[in-house]
Amino acid sequence: MPVDHEFGGQHTELKLSIVEGYLNAYTLALRTYFKHLWYIDAFAGTGSRTVRTERRGATLVETPVPEVIEKRRGSAQIALDVNPAFDFIVFIEKNRNYAAALHDLAAKYLQRRIFVAEEDANSALKSLVANNSWLDKRAVVFLDPYGMEVEWTTLQALAGTEAIDVWFLFPLAGLFRQATRKLTDIDDHKRTALTRMFGSDSWETELYPSGAPDMFGDLPERRRELDPRGLERYVQRRLSEIFAAVLDPLALPIDRGPQMFSLFLCISNKSPEAIGLARRIGNYLLDPKRHLIIRPPTQ
Ligand SMILES: C[S@@+](CC[C@H](N)C(=O)[O-])C[C@H]1O[C@@H](n2cnc3c(N)ncnc32)[C@H](O)[C@@H]1O
């Protein structure tokens, strides 16, 4: 029986079209130079997604719209459709039913080299990095988690290859929730999640600076002053400590608040040519002006 994977909204469509644009440009540009071009989808889903458009009743000016349920391509299917094709594709998915759907998808492409890992993305990526030589390969990794699943040590491993470009849908709303306004509201659970995500507890002093004592010598309460955009800049700065280059991210959704995600492109290759190429394609795709929907003013 087909597995339904229902998720996302307008920003999902946009995110996938950006990644798709990059993958097509990437294989086209590198095909002649590298024999081994890999794509690794670390939160792969099922290959398709179910999109439900809600029914709308009639109003004085609008006719009713029935509910529409349609299947669209997920990142795994998009990667398989990339032209020129990747010569090896890895799908990582923890959910057993979704992994089974990916096996079914792979079975339709008998001529292709596809590997499905039913595993946690962090451990799978780290062993993939450790067990391969990266001198003769180039790869793109797509990190598309629901929340704060990606560990700093995983990002470090990817960056250390100097051969992988990483598209990372960073869960800004998740960070905003975990990094509460007051430091004293951070319980052990939140603290562990933040430290796993940022690799050390330096976030505590960086996000919650201690102020100067007042006239009685009392220290003010430590608070996070950064708003979502400030947090996004913090994340970009931290990613830039381990990757050779990190492009300015696209805030998603783009047409309404609050910001839920930041779509980052992180480049691990240190060569100016590789960074230049990724920047040219990535900056074009991530430019918010290309994606803004201009709505007519309401009457
Ligand atoms: C937002 S969905 C990904 C959608 C997919 N990129 C697509 O476009 O169809 C996140 C996926 O990650 C999977 N997942 C969640 N935690 C995971 C983990 N730690 N390791 C691997 N997969 C995980 C979920 O089961 C889910 O399918």
The ligand as an SDF file (V2000), in Angstrom:
LIG
                    3D

 27 29  0  0  0  0  0  0  0  0999 V2000
   10.4850   17.2350    6.3670 C   0  0  0  0  0  0  0  0  0  0  0  0
   10.5470   15.5270    6.1320 S   0  0  0  0  0  0  0  0  0  0  0  0
   11.5840   15.3830    4.7270 C   0  0  0  0  0  0  0  0  0  0  0  0
   10.8880   15.5190    3.4470 C   0  0  0  0  0  0  0  0  0  0  0  0
   11.7020   15.1820    2.2200 C   0  0  0  0  0  0  0  0  0  0  0  0
   12.9470   15.9320    2.1570 N   0  0  0  0  0  0  0  0  0  0  0  0
   10.8860   15.4330    0.9670 C   0  0  0  0  0  0  0  0  0  0  0  0
   11.0570   16.4850    0.3190 O   0  0  0  0  0  0  0  0  0  0  0  0
   10.0440   14.6050    0.6520 O   0  0  0  0  0  0  0  0  0  0  0  0
   11.6410   14.9300    7.3720 C   0  0  0  0  0  0  0  0  0  0  0  0
   11.8940   13.4290    7.2650 C   0  0  0  0  0  0  0  0  0  0  0  0
   12.9570   13.0840    8.1320 O   0  0  0  0  0  0  0  0  0  0  0  0
   12.6730   11.8440    8.7720 C   0  0  0  0  0  0  0  0  0  0  0  0
   13.4690   11.8500   10.0030 N   0  0  0  0  0  0  0  0  0  0  0  0
   13.1930   12.4960   11.1810 C   0  0  0  0  0  0  0  0  0  0  0  0
   14.2130   12.3280   12.0520 N   0  0  0  0  0  0  0  0  0  0  0  0
   15.1570   11.6080   11.4030 C   0  0  0  0  0  0  0  0  0  0  0  0
   16.4660   11.1570   11.7510 C   0  0  0  0  0  0  0  0  0  0  0  0
   16.9900   11.4180   12.9530 N   0  0  0  0  0  0  0  0  0  0  0  0
   17.1640   10.4610   10.8480 N   0  0  0  0  0  0  0  0  0  0  0  0
   16.6500   10.2050    9.6120 C   0  0  0  0  0  0  0  0  0  0  0  0
   15.4110   10.6050    9.2220 N   0  0  0  0  0  0  0  0  0  0  0  0
   14.6860   11.2960   10.1060 C   0  0  0  0  0  0  0  0  0  0  0  0
   11.1730   11.8570    8.9540 C   0  0  0  0  0  0  0  0  0  0  0  0
   10.6690   10.5490    9.0550 O   0  0  0  0  0  0  0  0  0  0  0  0
   10.7120   12.5670    7.6740 C   0  0  0  0  0  0  0  0  0  0  0  0
   10.4460   11.6440    6.6570 O   0  0  0  0  0  0  0  0  0  0  0  0
  1  2  1  0
  2  3  1  0
  2 10  1  0
  3  4  1  0
  4  5  1  0
  5  6  1  0
  5  7  1  0
  7  8  2  0
  7  9  1  0
 10 11  1  0
 11 12  1  0
 11 26  1  0
 12 13  1  0
 13 14  1  0
 13 24  1  0
 14 15  1  0
 14 23  1  0
 15 16  2  0
 16 17  1  0
 17 18  1  0
 17 23  2  0
 18 19  1  0
 18 20  2  0
 20 21  1  0
 21 22  2  0
 22 23  1  0
 24 25  1  0
 24 26  1  0
 26 27  1  0
M  CHG  2   2   1   9  -1
M  END
$$$$
